Amino acid sequence: MNFRLPISISKLSLVAALALCLHARVSGQQIGKYVPVPAGSDADHAISEINSTTDPAQKLALIDKFAAGPGQGDMALVANELYVNYYIAQKQYDKAFEYGDKIFAIDSGNFNNAMNMIRAASEKGDGERLVGYGEKLRAILAAYQASPAPSGESAEAWEQKKKQTITDSDESIRYAQQAIFSGAYQTQDPAKRGAQLLRFANAFPDSTYASQALGVAASSYQQAQNAPKMLEVANSVLAKYPDNLGMLLLLSDYYGEKGEQLDKAEAYAQKASTLADKAPRPDGVSEEQWKQQTALQKGLALSTLGQVNLQKKNSAAAVQNFQAASPLLKSNDTSYARNQYRLGFAFINLKKMPEAKAAFTDAASLNTPYKQPAQEKLKGIVTTPAAKKRAS
């Protein structure tokens, strides 16, 4: 099944989200340790000089000087943050990860550092790290929400403060989820893509991207030929979202092709066909694009029904469904060729050899995995004398 990624993460958006984190840190509403820098101190002067320096080599030298001097003890957290920001700006992401891990060693609940690491992994295009830091972010949020009130603060006031801090961080969290989902989605290896998207959905089950992540994960496992994992994920999606059109198509196609659970396959395909007719057009999708997409979905459902008919030895019904699917699948060469290839077998079962030959010729005319098998079937089709006589 094909899934369209509706939103791509922009680096500007993530930078904006990190700016919100910085504002929260300055205002004192933050998740993680807070290290005050006394005004007028050596550390304050050193940081001001670092921030005002534009030359990269000079800035790094000043950070090194700070780390060796005022940036000791509690200030090591500040020194490592300076290194992280420097190396991200210089696009030296592995060094940024190195210092980010040092921050986590000092303060495992540092929200701002998790956001920085997600930014670095997003810019590097490292899906595995993105998901890993996403899981770290989720753990940080969970630990913060469960944390008891500090000494001297009432439980009620602390709960209110935590609630407000999470609310202030909502936009940053949404940007992080968008970045993680997008990065995992773009992972080329289908098995890794499936695993990363599943981890994302498990970490952020309430995310607006969770359902789509699971759908793409199931499709990715199918592409990786990991049927048990595909079935596990797809069935879990349908248990939560019984009208998920993509999963209905995926499972009905799988069962129909395998000749397993044919009644379920038929019910899923029929439901998918109905949903394709009624599905509302999403925002940002043109009328023409939506018409083509729903036609393809309807065609896939009908083709699956035809395959179920074949498995149930009802070739006449199979022909009817395959023929109805044919014009709807024209926009996708592989789906169309497979439908015509199946149609050829239905005609053979009905001993309609000229029609079978035409269907296999259609399948062989397109450069798809069905080209060679269709050509092989054509070699074996011989029009009988009776058929020739009728044709004349």
Secondary structure, 3 states (H helix, E strand, C coil): CCCCCCCCCCHHHHHHHHHHHHHHHHHCCCCCCCCCCCCCCHHHHHHHHHHHCCCHHHHHHHHHHHHHCCCCHHHHHHHHHHHHHHHHHCCCHHHHHHHHHHHHHHCCCCHHHHHHHHHHHHHHCCHHHHHHHHHHHHHHHHHHHHCCCCCCCCHHHHHHHHHHHHHHHHHHHHHHHHHHHHHHHCCCCHHHHHHHHHHHHHHCCCCCCHHHHHHHHHHHHHHCCCHHHHHHHHHHHHHHCCCCHHHHHHHHHHHHHHCCCHHHHHHHHHHHHHHHHHCCCCCCCCHHHHHHHHHHHHHHHHHHHHHHHHHCCCHHHHHHHHHHHHHHHCCCHHHHHHHHHHHHHHHHHCCCHHHHHHHHHHHHCCCCCCHHHHHHHHHHCCCCHHHHHHHC
